[in-house]
Amino acid sequence: MKATIITIGDEILIGQIVNTNSTWIANHLTQEGFDITEIKTIGDDEQQIKDAIAHASAVSEIILVTGGLGPTKDDITKKTLCDIYNTELIFSDAVLENILNVISNRFPLNELTRLQASVPKDCTVIQNTVGTAPVMWFEKEGKVLVSMPGVPYEMHHVMENEVIPRLVAKFQKETYFRADFIVKGYGESSLA
């Protein structure tokens, strides 16, 4: 199965943070036998998100998206996914309960964090037990899109514990064996 990775965030494009998510996802999915066809980084822009997902849907069966799920005004991924999948946001008491568990003893619940419990009606919600942004799993016409938080440790946690096992179960991929060889004393062209 072919997979496309899309990372969303103006902070990546301006060099404020390093995009480690793409590398991590590509490495782990390749080990599970998935073929990464593309990696794309885009800004927090509705049209860019729509264009990137439309293109990814044309070339891959699996689309993994990170970023744009936070509580600030520039985090528009959830709303844009509702437009793409022709659905609406609904409030989830189960997601709110998870959020309250995550933030207990760390900071009080404010309205922006509470709004993260709004999720697209027509998706499978996967709880993020280490953060406040839930994971959203969409299926349409044989394609799977998974939208995950951009915070690396949160993404790692949900990928390892929820997303990868579900992808493997759904697509029944073989695992690749990978061997790395470290060679020194040769230039790249000589070794080739």
Protein Blocks (a to p, Z undefined) as FASTA:
>chain_A
ZZddddedfklmnomaccfklmmmmmmmmmnopacfbdcdddddfklmmmmmmmmmmmpc
bdcdeejiambfklmklmmmmmmnopaddddfklmmmmmmmmgokbccdfklmmmmpccf
kbcddddfkbfbdcddddeehiacddddfblklmmmmmmmmmmmmmmmmnopaddddddd
ddehiafklmZZ
